[in-house]
Amino acid sequence: MKKLMSLFVALFLLGVMVLPAAAAPETAIAKRGPFSLVGKISAIDAASGTVTVNVLKGNKLVQPYLGQSITLKTTATTRYLYKSTATAVATPITFADLKVGDPVSVNGRLANGVWTATRITVGAKLSCFP
């Protein structure tokens, strides 16, 4: 009986140690995927091709960062658009056309802790945000 009880305790302890390791991949998966956000550009680094945005609104992945800044990596395939408040038409622009203070909406992907923008649209309506 004593051996059986020792066996159960050993299996229980083994299960407690393995459970957090088994949960780790789910946590990593939860912190990656497509994102969308709205905010204002607070910094631009042309040398590294990054844009820092103060986040005002976003999808579930972005929610923990509301009111904070996220640095977005851009790539050769990132699309840049300008959407005038007067028209609904979006006009292509370049990275060089971005300015600190511009209101933007951004779509992209988070993977391995890197926020990569696939589209940055200048001219997002921020009037409904504080």
MODELLER restraints for C-alpha pairs under 7 A, 6 or more apart:
rsr = mdl.restraints
at = mdl.atoms
rsr.add(forms.Gaussian(group=physical.xy_distance, feature=features.Distance(at['CA:32:A'], at['CA:110:A']), mean=4.81, stdev=0.5))
rsr.add(forms.Gaussian(group=physical.xy_distance, feature=features.Distance(at['CA:32:A'], at['CA:111:A']), mean=4.96, stdev=0.5))
rsr.add(forms.Gaussian(group=physical.xy_distance, feature=features.Distance(at['CA:33:A'], at['CA:109:A']), mean=5.41, stdev=0.5))
rsr.add(forms.Gaussian(group=physical.xy_distance, feature=features.Distance(at['CA:33:A'], at['CA:110:A']), mean=5.25, stdev=0.5))
rsr.add(forms.Gaussian(group=physical.xy_distance, feature=features.Distance(at['CA:33:A'], at['CA:111:A']), mean=6.59, stdev=0.5))
rsr.add(forms.Gaussian(group=physical.xy_distance, feature=features.Distance(at['CA:34:A'], at['CA:108:A']), mean=5.68, stdev=0.5))
rsr.add(forms.Gaussian(group=physical.xy_distance, feature=features.Distance(at['CA:34:A'], at['CA:109:A']), mean=4.28, stdev=0.5))
rsr.add(forms.Gaussian(group=physical.xy_distance, feature=features.Distance(at['CA:34:A'], at['CA:110:A']), mean=6.26, stdev=0.5))
rsr.add(forms.Gaussian(group=physical.xy_distance, feature=features.Distance(at['CA:35:A'], at['CA:59:A']), mean=6.24, stdev=0.5))
rsr.add(forms.Gaussian(group=physical.xy_distance, feature=features.Distance(at['CA:35:A'], at['CA:61:A']), mean=6.15, stdev=0.5))
rsr.add(forms.Gaussian(group=physical.xy_distance, feature=features.Distance(at['CA:35:A'], at['CA:62:A']), mean=6.73, stdev=0.5))
rsr.add(forms.Gaussian(group=physical.xy_distance, feature=features.Distance(at['CA:35:A'], at['CA:107:A']), mean=5.73, stdev=0.5))
rsr.add(forms.Gaussian(group=physical.xy_distance, feature=features.Distance(at['CA:35:A'], at['CA:108:A']), mean=5.37, stdev=0.5))
rsr.add(forms.Gaussian(group=physical.xy_distance, feature=features.Distance(at['CA:35:A'], at['CA:109:A']), mean=5.63, stdev=0.5))
rsr.add(forms.Gaussian(group=physical.xy_distance, feature=features.Distance(at['CA:35:A'], at['CA:110:A']), mean=6.91, stdev=0.5))
rsr.add(forms.Gaussian(group=physical.xy_distance, feature=features.Distance(at['CA:36:A'], at['CA:58:A']), mean=5.53, stdev=0.5))
rsr.add(forms.Gaussian(group=physical.xy_distance, feature=features.Distance(at['CA:36:A'], at['CA:59:A']), mean=5.71, stdev=0.5))
rsr.add(forms.Gaussian(group=physical.xy_distance, feature=features.Distance(at['CA:36:A'], at['CA:106:A']), mean=5.51, stdev=0.5))
rsr.add(forms.Gaussian(group=physical.xy_distance, feature=features.Distance(at['CA:36:A'], at['CA:107:A']), mean=4.41, stdev=0.5))
rsr.add(forms.Gaussian(group=physical.xy_distance, feature=features.Distance(at['CA:36:A'], at['CA:108:A']), mean=6.51, stdev=0.5))
rsr.add(forms.Gaussian(group=physical.xy_distance, feature=features.Distance(at['CA:37:A'], at['CA:55:A']), mean=6.70, stdev=0.5))
rsr.add(forms.Gaussian(group=physical.xy_distance, feature=features.Distance(at['CA:37:A'], at['CA:57:A']), mean=5.60, stdev=0.5))
rsr.add(forms.Gaussian(group=physical.xy_distance, feature=features.Distance(at['CA:37:A'], at['CA:58:A']), mean=3.99, stdev=0.5))
rsr.add(forms.Gaussian(group=physical.xy_distance, feature=features.Distance(at['CA:37:A'], at['CA:59:A']), mean=6.57, stdev=0.5))
rsr.add(forms.Gaussian(group=physical.xy_distance, feature=features.Distance(at['CA:37:A'], at['CA:62:A']), mean=6.87, stdev=0.5))
rsr.add(forms.Gaussian(group=physical.xy_distance, feature=features.Distance(at['CA:37:A'], at['CA:105:A']), mean=5.66, stdev=0.5))
rsr.add(forms.Gaussian(group=physical.xy_distance, feature=features.Distance(at['CA:37:A'], at['CA:106:A']), mean=5.31, stdev=0.5))
rsr.add(forms.Gaussian(group=physical.xy_distance, feature=features.Distance(at['CA:37:A'], at['CA:107:A']), mean=6.69, stdev=0.5))
rsr.add(forms.Gaussian(group=physical.xy_distance, feature=features.Distance(at['CA:38:A'], at['CA:55:A']), mean=6.09, stdev=0.5))
rsr.add(forms.Gaussian(group=physical.xy_distance, feature=features.Distance(at['CA:38:A'], at['CA:56:A']), mean=5.74, stdev=0.5))
rsr.add(forms.Gaussian(group=physical.xy_distance, feature=features.Distance(at['CA:38:A'], at['CA:57:A']), mean=5.17, stdev=0.5))
rsr.add(forms.Gaussian(group=physical.xy_distance, feature=features.Distance(at['CA:38:A'], at['CA:58:A']), mean=6.14, stdev=0.5))
rsr.add(forms.Gaussian(group=physical.xy_distance, feature=features.Distance(at['CA:38:A'], at['CA:104:A']), mean=5.76, stdev=0.5))
rsr.add(forms.Gaussian(group=physical.xy_distance, feature=features.Distance(at['CA:38:A'], at['CA:105:A']), mean=4.34, stdev=0.5))
rsr.add(forms.Gaussian(group=physical.xy_distance, feature=features.Distance(at['CA:38:A'], at['CA:106:A']), mean=6.38, stdev=0.5))
rsr.add(forms.Gaussian(group=physical.xy_distance, feature=features.Distance(at['CA:39:A'], at['CA:53:A']), mean=6.00, stdev=0.5))
rsr.add(forms.Gaussian(group=physical.xy_distance, feature=features.Distance(at['CA:39:A'], at['CA:54:A']), mean=5.37, stdev=0.5))
rsr.add(forms.Gaussian(group=physical.xy_distance, feature=features.Distance(at['CA:39:A'], at['CA:55:A']), mean=4.55, stdev=0.5))
rsr.add(forms.Gaussian(group=physical.xy_distance, feature=features.Distance(at['CA:39:A'], at['CA:56:A']), mean=4.89, stdev=0.5))
rsr.add(forms.Gaussian(group=physical.xy_distance, feature=features.Distance(at['CA:39:A'], at['CA:57:A']), mean=6.80, stdev=0.5))
rsr.add(forms.Gaussian(group=physical.xy_distance, feature=features.Distance(at['CA:39:A'], at['CA:103:A']), mean=5.75, stdev=0.5))
rsr.add(forms.Gaussian(group=physical.xy_distance, feature=features.Distance(at['CA:39:A'], at['CA:104:A']), mean=5.53, stdev=0.5))
rsr.add(forms.Gaussian(group=physical.xy_distance, feature=features.Distance(at['CA:39:A'], at['CA:105:A']), mean=6.52, stdev=0.5))
rsr.add(forms.Gaussian(group=physical.xy_distance, feature=features.Distance(at['CA:40:A'], at['CA:53:A']), mean=5.38, stdev=0.5))
rsr.add(forms.Gaussian(group=physical.xy_distance, feature=features.Distance(at['CA:40:A'], at['CA:54:A']), mean=5.33, stdev=0.5))
rsr.add(forms.Gaussian(group=physical.xy_distance, feature=features.Distance(at['CA:40:A'], at['CA:55:A']), mean=6.96, stdev=0.5))
rsr.add(forms.Gaussian(group=physical.xy_distance, feature=features.Distance(at['CA:40:A'], at['CA:101:A']), mean=5.58, stdev=0.5))
rsr.add(forms.Gaussian(group=physical.xy_distance, feature=features.Distance(at['CA:40:A'], at['CA:102:A']), mean=5.52, stdev=0.5))
rsr.add(forms.Gaussian(group=physical.xy_distance, feature=features.Distance(at['CA:40:A'], at['CA:103:A']), mean=4.40, stdev=0.5))
rsr.add(forms.Gaussian(group=physical.xy_distance, feature=features.Distance(at['CA:40:A'], at['CA:104:A']), mean=5.80, stdev=0.5))
rsr.add(forms.Gaussian(group=physical.xy_distance, feature=features.Distance(at['CA:41:A'], at['CA:51:A']), mean=6.91, stdev=0.5))
rsr.add(forms.Gaussian(group=physical.xy_distance, feature=features.Distance(at['CA:41:A'], at['CA:52:A']), mean=5.82, stdev=0.5))
rsr.add(forms.Gaussian(group=physical.xy_distance, feature=features.Distance(at['CA:41:A'], at['CA:53:A']), mean=4.38, stdev=0.5))
rsr.add(forms.Gaussian(group=physical.xy_distance, feature=features.Distance(at['CA:41:A'], at['CA:54:A']), mean=6.32, stdev=0.5))
rsr.add(forms.Gaussian(group=physical.xy_distance, feature=features.Distance(at['CA:41:A'], at['CA:100:A']), mean=4.99, stdev=0.5))
rsr.add(forms.Gaussian(group=physical.xy_distance, feature=features.Distance(at['CA:41:A'], at['CA:101:A']), mean=5.10, stdev=0.5))
rsr.add(forms.Gaussian(group=physical.xy_distance, feature=features.Distance(at['CA:41:A'], at['CA:102:A']), mean=5.45, stdev=0.5))
rsr.add(forms.Gaussian(group=physical.xy_distance, feature=features.Distance(at['CA:41:A'], at['CA:103:A']), mean=6.52, stdev=0.5))
rsr.add(forms.Gaussian(group=physical.xy_distance, feature=features.Distance(at['CA:42:A'], at['CA:52:A']), mean=5.56, stdev=0.5))
rsr.add(forms.Gaussian(group=physical.xy_distance, feature=features.Distance(at['CA:42:A'], at['CA:53:A']), mean=5.43, stdev=0.5))
rsr.add(forms.Gaussian(group=physical.xy_distance, feature=features.Distance(at['CA:42:A'], at['CA:54:A']), mean=6.22, stdev=0.5))
rsr.add(forms.Gaussian(group=physical.xy_distance, feature=features.Distance(at['CA:42:A'], at['CA:100:A']), mean=5.28, stdev=0.5))
rsr.add(forms.Gaussian(group=physical.xy_distance, feature=features.Distance(at['CA:42:A'], at['CA:101:A']), mean=6.06, stdev=0.5))
rsr.add(forms.Gaussian(group=physical.xy_distance, feature=features.Distance(at['CA:43:A'], at['CA:51:A']), mean=5.93, stdev=0.5))
rsr.add(forms.Gaussian(group=physical.xy_distance, feature=features.Distance(at['CA:43:A'], at['CA:52:A']), mean=4.94, stdev=0.5))
rsr.add(forms.Gaussian(group=physical.xy_distance, feature=features.Distance(at['CA:43:A'], at['CA:100:A']), mean=5.73, stdev=0.5))
rsr.add(forms.Gaussian(group=physical.xy_distance, feature=features.Distance(at['CA:44:A'], at['CA:50:A']), mean=6.05, stdev=0.5))
rsr.add(forms.Gaussian(group=physical.xy_distance, feature=features.Distance(at['CA:44:A'], at['CA:51:A']), mean=4.60, stdev=0.5))
rsr.add(forms.Gaussian(group=physical.xy_distance, feature=features.Distance(at['CA:44:A'], at['CA:52:A']), mean=6.22, stdev=0.5))
rsr.add(forms.Gaussian(group=physical.xy_distance, feature=features.Distance(at['CA:44:A'], at['CA:100:A']), mean=6.85, stdev=0.5))
rsr.add(forms.Gaussian(group=physical.xy_distance, feature=features.Distance(at['CA:45:A'], at['CA:51:A']), mean=6.33, stdev=0.5))
rsr.add(forms.Gaussian(group=physical.xy_distance, feature=features.Distance(at['CA:49:A'], at['CA:73:A']), mean=6.27, stdev=0.5))
rsr.add(forms.Gaussian(group=physical.xy_distance, feature=features.Distance(at['CA:49:A'], at['CA:74:A']), mean=5.60, stdev=0.5))
rsr.add(forms.Gaussian(group=physical.xy_distance, feature=features.Distance(at['CA:50:A'], at['CA:71:A']), mean=6.43, stdev=0.5))
rsr.add(forms.Gaussian(group=physical.xy_distance, feature=features.Distance(at['CA:50:A'], at['CA:72:A']), mean=5.42, stdev=0.5))
rsr.add(forms.Gaussian(group=physical.xy_distance, feature=features.Distance(at['CA:50:A'], at['CA:73:A']), mean=4.67, stdev=0.5))
rsr.add(forms.Gaussian(group=physical.xy_distance, feature=features.Distance(at['CA:50:A'], at['CA:74:A']), mean=5.84, stdev=0.5))
rsr.add(forms.Gaussian(group=physical.xy_distance, feature=features.Distance(at['CA:51:A'], at['CA:71:A']), mean=5.67, stdev=0.5))
rsr.add(forms.Gaussian(group=physical.xy_distance, feature=features.Distance(at['CA:51:A'], at['CA:72:A']), mean=5.18, stdev=0.5))
rsr.add(forms.Gaussian(group=physical.xy_distance, feature=features.Distance(at['CA:51:A'], at['CA:73:A']), mean=6.72, stdev=0.5))
rsr.add(forms.Gaussian(group=physical.xy_distance, feature=features.Distance(at['CA:52:A'], at['CA:69:A']), mean=6.29, stdev=0.5))
rsr.add(forms.Gaussian(group=physical.xy_distance, feature=features.Distance(at['CA:52:A'], at['CA:70:A']), mean=5.50, stdev=0.5))
rsr.add(forms.Gaussian(group=physical.xy_distance, feature=features.Distance(at['CA:52:A'], at['CA:71:A']), mean=4.12, stdev=0.5))
rsr.add(forms.Gaussian(group=physical.xy_distance, feature=features.Distance(at['CA:52:A'], at['CA:72:A']), mean=5.93, stdev=0.5))
rsr.add(forms.Gaussian(group=physical.xy_distance, feature=features.Distance(at['CA:53:A'], at['CA:69:A']), mean=5.28, stdev=0.5))
rsr.add(forms.Gaussian(group=physical.xy_distance, feature=features.Distance(at['CA:53:A'], at['CA:70:A']), mean=5.43, stdev=0.5))
rsr.add(forms.Gaussian(group=physical.xy_distance, feature=features.Distance(at['CA:53:A'], at['CA:71:A']), mean=6.40, stdev=0.5))
rsr.add(forms.Gaussian(group=physical.xy_distance, feature=features.Distance(at['CA:54:A'], at['CA:67:A']), mean=6.32, stdev=0.5))
rsr.add(forms.Gaussian(group=physical.xy_distance, feature=features.Distance(at['CA:54:A'], at['CA:68:A']), mean=5.50, stdev=0.5))
rsr.add(forms.Gaussian(group=physical.xy_distance, feature=features.Distance(at['CA:54:A'], at['CA:69:A']), mean=4.18, stdev=0.5))
rsr.add(forms.Gaussian(group=physical.xy_distance, feature=features.Distance(at['CA:54:A'], at['CA:70:A']), mean=6.52, stdev=0.5))
rsr.add(forms.Gaussian(group=physical.xy_distance, feature=features.Distance(at['CA:55:A'], at['CA:65:A']), mean=6.68, stdev=0.5))
rsr.add(forms.Gaussian(group=physical.xy_distance, feature=features.Distance(at['CA:55:A'], at['CA:66:A']), mean=5.18, stdev=0.5))
rsr.add(forms.Gaussian(group=physical.xy_distance, feature=features.Distance(at['CA:55:A'], at['CA:67:A']), mean=5.40, stdev=0.5))
rsr.add(forms.Gaussian(group=physical.xy_distance, feature=features.Distance(at['CA:55:A'], at['CA:68:A']), mean=5.75, stdev=0.5))
rsr.add(forms.Gaussian(group=physical.xy_distance, feature=features.Distance(at['CA:55:A'], at['CA:69:A']), mean=5.94, stdev=0.5))
rsr.add(forms.Gaussian(group=physical.xy_distance, feature=features.Distance(at['CA:56:A'], at['CA:66:A']), mean=5.52, stdev=0.5))
rsr.add(forms.Gaussian(group=physical.xy_distance, feature=features.Distance(at['CA:56:A'], at['CA:67:A']), mean=5.79, stdev=0.5))
rsr.add(forms.Gaussian(group=physical.xy_distance, feature=features.Distance(at['CA:56:A'], at['CA:129:A']), mean=6.78, stdev=0.5))
rsr.add(forms.Gaussian(group=physical.xy_distance, feature=features.Distance(at['CA:57:A'], at['CA:66:A']), mean=6.29, stdev=0.5))
rsr.add(forms.Gaussian(group=physical.xy_distance, feature=features.Distance(at['CA:71:A'], at['CA:115:A']), mean=6.94, stdev=0.5))
rsr.add(forms.Gaussian(group=physical.xy_distance, feature=features.Distance(at['CA:72:A'], at['CA:115:A']), mean=5.05, stdev=0.5))
rsr.add(forms.Gaussian(group=physical.xy_distance, feature=features.Distance(at['CA:72:A'], at['CA:116:A']), mean=5.49, stdev=0.5))
rsr.add(forms.Gaussian(group=physical.xy_distance, feature=features.Distance(at['CA:72:A'], at['CA:117:A']), mean=6.01, stdev=0.5))
rsr.add(forms.Gaussian(group=physical.xy_distance, feature=features.Distance(at['CA:73:A'], at['CA:115:A']), mean=6.01, stdev=0.5))
rsr.add(forms.Gaussian(group=physical.xy_distance, feature=features.Distance(at['CA:73:A'], at['CA:116:A']), mean=4.64, stdev=0.5))
rsr.add(forms.Gaussian(group=physical.xy_distance, feature=features.Distance(at['CA:73:A'], at['CA:117:A']), mean=6.08, stdev=0.5))
rsr.add(forms.Gaussian(group=physical.xy_distance, feature=features.Distance(at['CA:74:A'], at['CA:116:A']), mean=5.89, stdev=0.5))
rsr.add(forms.Gaussian(group=physical.xy_distance, feature=features.Distance(at['CA:74:A'], at['CA:117:A']), mean=5.45, stdev=0.5))
rsr.add(forms.Gaussian(group=physical.xy_distance, feature=features.Distance(at['CA:77:A'], at['CA:118:A']), mean=6.91, stdev=0.5))
rsr.add(forms.Gaussian(group=physical.xy_distance, feature=features.Distance(at['CA:78:A'], at['CA:117:A']), mean=6.24, stdev=0.5))
rsr.add(forms.Gaussian(group=physical.xy_distance, feature=features.Distance(at['CA:78:A'], at['CA:118:A']), mean=4.48, stdev=0.5))
rsr.add(forms.Gaussian(group=physical.xy_distance, feature=features.Distance(at['CA:78:A'], at['CA:119:A']), mean=5.44, stdev=0.5))
rsr.add(forms.Gaussian(group=physical.xy_distance, feature=features.Distance(at['CA:79:A'], at['CA:118:A']), mean=6.14, stdev=0.5))
rsr.add(forms.Gaussian(group=physical.xy_distance, feature=features.Distance(at['CA:79:A'], at['CA:119:A']), mean=4.60, stdev=0.5))
rsr.add(forms.Gaussian(group=physical.xy_distance, feature=features.Distance(at['CA:79:A'], at['CA:120:A']), mean=6.31, stdev=0.5))
rsr.add(forms.Gaussian(group=physical.xy_distance, feature=features.Distance(at['CA:80:A'], at['CA:92:A']), mean=5.87, stdev=0.5))
rsr.add(forms.Gaussian(group=physical.xy_distance, feature=features.Distance(at['CA:80:A'], at['CA:93:A']), mean=5.28, stdev=0.5))
rsr.add(forms.Gaussian(group=physical.xy_distance, feature=features.Distance(at['CA:80:A'], at['CA:94:A']), mean=5.69, stdev=0.5))
rsr.add(forms.Gaussian(group=physical.xy_distance, feature=features.Distance(at['CA:80:A'], at['CA:95:A']), mean=6.73, stdev=0.5))
rsr.add(forms.Gaussian(group=physical.xy_distance, feature=features.Distance(at['CA:80:A'], at['CA:119:A']), mean=5.89, stdev=0.5))
rsr.add(forms.Gaussian(group=physical.xy_distance, feature=features.Distance(at['CA:80:A'], at['CA:120:A']), mean=5.00, stdev=0.5))
rsr.add(forms.Gaussian(group=physical.xy_distance, feature=features.Distance(at['CA:80:A'], at['CA:121:A']), mean=5.86, stdev=0.5))
rsr.add(forms.Gaussian(group=physical.xy_distance, feature=features.Distance(at['CA:81:A'], at['CA:90:A']), mean=5.85, stdev=0.5))
rsr.add(forms.Gaussian(group=physical.xy_distance, feature=features.Distance(at['CA:81:A'], at['CA:91:A']), mean=5.35, stdev=0.5))
rsr.add(forms.Gaussian(group=physical.xy_distance, feature=features.Distance(at['CA:81:A'], at['CA:92:A']), mean=4.43, stdev=0.5))
rsr.add(forms.Gaussian(group=physical.xy_distance, feature=features.Distance(at['CA:81:A'], at['CA:93:A']), mean=5.23, stdev=0.5))
rsr.add(forms.Gaussian(group=physical.xy_distance, feature=features.Distance(at['CA:81:A'], at['CA:120:A']), mean=6.31, stdev=0.5))
rsr.add(forms.Gaussian(group=physical.xy_distance, feature=features.Distance(at['CA:81:A'], at['CA:121:A']), mean=4.59, stdev=0.5))
rsr.add(forms.Gaussian(group=physical.xy_distance, feature=features.Distance(at['CA:81:A'], at['CA:122:A']), mean=6.15, stdev=0.5))
rsr.add(forms.Gaussian(group=physical.xy_distance, feature=features.Distance(at['CA:82:A'], at['CA:90:A']), mean=5.37, stdev=0.5))
rsr.add(forms.Gaussian(group=physical.xy_distance, feature=features.Distance(at['CA:82:A'], at['CA:91:A']), mean=5.06, stdev=0.5))
rsr.add(forms.Gaussian(group=physical.xy_distance, feature=features.Distance(at['CA:82:A'], at['CA:92:A']), mean=6.26, stdev=0.5))
rsr.add(forms.Gaussian(group=physical.xy_distance, feature=features.Distance(at['CA:82:A'], at['CA:93:A']), mean=6.36, stdev=0.5))
rsr.add(forms.Gaussian(group=physical.xy_distance, feature=features.Distance(at['CA:82:A'], at['CA:121:A']), mean=5.56, stdev=0.5))
rsr.add(forms.Gaussian(group=physical.xy_distance, feature=features.Distance(at['CA:82:A'], at['CA:122:A']), mean=4.75, stdev=0.5))
rsr.add(forms.Gaussian(group=physical.xy_distance, feature=features.Distance(at['CA:82:A'], at['CA:123:A']), mean=6.10, stdev=0.5))
rsr.add(forms.Gaussian(group=physical.xy_distance, feature=features.Distance(at['CA:83:A'], at['CA:89:A']), mean=6.14, stdev=0.5))
rsr.add(forms.Gaussian(group=physical.xy_distance, feature=features.Distance(at['CA:83:A'], at['CA:90:A']), mean=4.42, stdev=0.5))
rsr.add(forms.Gaussian(group=physical.xy_distance, feature=features.Distance(at['CA:83:A'], at['CA:91:A']), mean=6.35, stdev=0.5))
rsr.add(forms.Gaussian(group=physical.xy_distance, feature=features.Distance(at['CA:83:A'], at['CA:121:A']), mean=6.76, stdev=0.5))
rsr.add(forms.Gaussian(group=physical.xy_distance, feature=features.Distance(at['CA:83:A'], at['CA:122:A']), mean=6.13, stdev=0.5))
rsr.add(forms.Gaussian(group=physical.xy_distance, feature=features.Distance(at['CA:83:A'], at['CA:123:A']), mean=5.15, stdev=0.5))
rsr.add(forms.Gaussian(group=physical.xy_distance, feature=features.Distance(at['CA:84:A'], at['CA:123:A']), mean=6.14, stdev=0.5))
rsr.add(forms.Gaussian(group=physical.xy_distance, feature=features.Distance(at['CA:85:A'], at['CA:123:A']), mean=6.96, stdev=0.5))
rsr.add(forms.Gaussian(group=physical.xy_distance, feature=features.Distance(at['CA:102:A'], at['CA:122:A']), mean=6.36, stdev=0.5))
rsr.add(forms.Gaussian(group=physical.xy_distance, feature=features.Distance(at['CA:103:A'], at['CA:122:A']), mean=5.84, stdev=0.5))
rsr.add(forms.Gaussian(group=physical.xy_distance, feature=features.Distance(at['CA:103:A'], at['CA:123:A']), mean=5.47, stdev=0.5))
rsr.add(forms.Gaussian(group=physical.xy_distance, feature=features.Distance(at['CA:103:A'], at['CA:124:A']), mean=5.22, stdev=0.5))
rsr.add(forms.Gaussian(group=physical.xy_distance, feature=features.Distance(at['CA:103:A'], at['CA:126:A']), mean=6.88, stdev=0.5))
rsr.add(forms.Gaussian(group=physical.xy_distance, feature=features.Distance(at['CA:104:A'], at['CA:120:A']), mean=6.56, stdev=0.5))
rsr.add(forms.Gaussian(group=physical.xy_distance, feature=features.Distance(at['CA:104:A'], at['CA:121:A']), mean=5.37, stdev=0.5))
rsr.add(forms.Gaussian(group=physical.xy_distance, feature=features.Distance(at['CA:104:A'], at['CA:122:A']), mean=4.48, stdev=0.5))
rsr.add(forms.Gaussian(group=physical.xy_distance, feature=features.Distance(at['CA:104:A'], at['CA:123:A']), mean=5.77, stdev=0.5))
rsr.add(forms.Gaussian(group=physical.xy_distance, feature=features.Distance(at['CA:104:A'], at['CA:124:A']), mean=4.87, stdev=0.5))
rsr.add(forms.Gaussian(group=physical.xy_distance, feature=features.Distance(at['CA:105:A'], at['CA:120:A']), mean=5.97, stdev=0.5))
rsr.add(forms.Gaussian(group=physical.xy_distance, feature=features.Distance(at['CA:105:A'], at['CA:121:A']), mean=5.25, stdev=0.5))
rsr.add(forms.Gaussian(group=physical.xy_distance, feature=features.Distance(at['CA:105:A'], at['CA:122:A']), mean=6.72, stdev=0.5))
rsr.add(forms.Gaussian(group=physical.xy_distance, feature=features.Distance(at['CA:105:A'], at['CA:124:A']), mean=5.61, stdev=0.5))
rsr.add(forms.Gaussian(group=physical.xy_distance, feature=features.Distance(at['CA:106:A'], at['CA:117:A']), mean=6.59, stdev=0.5))
rsr.add(forms.Gaussian(group=physical.xy_distance, feature=features.Distance(at['CA:106:A'], at['CA:119:A']), mean=5.65, stdev=0.5))
rsr.add(forms.Gaussian(group=physical.xy_distance, feature=features.Distance(at['CA:106:A'], at['CA:120:A']), mean=4.61, stdev=0.5))
rsr.add(forms.Gaussian(group=physical.xy_distance, feature=features.Distance(at['CA:106:A'], at['CA:121:A']), mean=6.32, stdev=0.5))
rsr.add(forms.Gaussian(group=physical.xy_distance, feature=features.Distance(at['CA:107:A'], at['CA:117:A']), mean=5.88, stdev=0.5))
rsr.add(forms.Gaussian(group=physical.xy_distance, feature=features.Distance(at['CA:107:A'], at['CA:118:A']), mean=5.79, stdev=0.5))
rsr.add(forms.Gaussian(group=physical.xy_distance, feature=features.Distance(at['CA:107:A'], at['CA:119:A']), mean=5.27, stdev=0.5))
rsr.add(forms.Gaussian(group=physical.xy_distance, feature=features.Distance(at['CA:107:A'], at['CA:120:A']), mean=6.74, stdev=0.5))
rsr.add(forms.Gaussian(group=physical.xy_distance, feature=features.Distance(at['CA:108:A'], at['CA:116:A']), mean=5.46, stdev=0.5))
rsr.add(forms.Gaussian(group=physical.xy_distance, feature=features.Distance(at['CA:108:A'], at['CA:117:A']), mean=4.18, stdev=0.5))
rsr.add(forms.Gaussian(group=physical.xy_distance, feature=features.Distance(at['CA:108:A'], at['CA:118:A']), mean=4.64, stdev=0.5))
rsr.add(forms.Gaussian(group=physical.xy_distance, feature=features.Distance(at['CA:108:A'], at['CA:119:A']), mean=6.60, stdev=0.5))
rsr.add(forms.Gaussian(group=physical.xy_distance, feature=features.Distance(at['CA:109:A'], at['CA:115:A']), mean=5.97, stdev=0.5))
rsr.add(forms.Gaussian(group=physical.xy_distance, feature=features.Distance(at['CA:109:A'], at['CA:116:A']), mean=5.35, stdev=0.5))
rsr.add(forms.Gaussian(group=physical.xy_distance, feature=features.Distance(at['CA:109:A'], at['CA:117:A']), mean=6.59, stdev=0.5))
rsr.add(forms.Gaussian(group=physical.xy_distance, feature=features.Distance(at['CA:110:A'], at['CA:116:A']), mean=6.25, stdev=0.5))
